[in-house]
Amino acid sequence: MYEYTSLMRPFSKPEITRVALDELVLQIHLLKLGPAAAFLQKVLDPPPPAAVAAALASLREVGALGSQQAERLTPLGQHLALLPLDPRLGKLLVLGCIFGVLATCCTIAATMSFKSPFRELQLDAEVCNQLQVW
C-alpha cells in the first residue's frame, strides 16, 4: 500500500517565516503593541531579523512609518493599516482617490495583486529535454 505521508514533511514552515511582514508590522503599530521588532521576537516562531528590517525599510520607503528613532505610523500609514492589501497597492488606491482617478487605480491594483497568467512555466533542463519533439 502506498503511503503518501512518507513523502510529506512532518510540519510546514510557519507562515510568519514565509510571507512578507509589511501588513503585519502595520497592524502591530495600529494596535500600539510597541516596536515591531521587539514584538515579533516574542512570537512562537519569530521571523528572521532581516525580514523584519526589510519590512520596516519598505514601510518607510512607502511613507507609512516615520523615522527609525520614532517608529510611528504616519497619517498615510494609519490609512494603509486599515486596508486589507499590500501597503504599496494601498498607497496607490489612496493617491488615486486624492487625485480623482480611483477607477483606473483600482484596475491597476487588481492587476498587480495577482501573478500574471501569461508567465511561462519554469521547467528544469531535464524536463525540457524529455519534452523536445523533433
Order of alpha helices (4+ residues) and beta strands (2+ residues): alpha-alpha-alpha-alpha-alpha-alpha-alpha
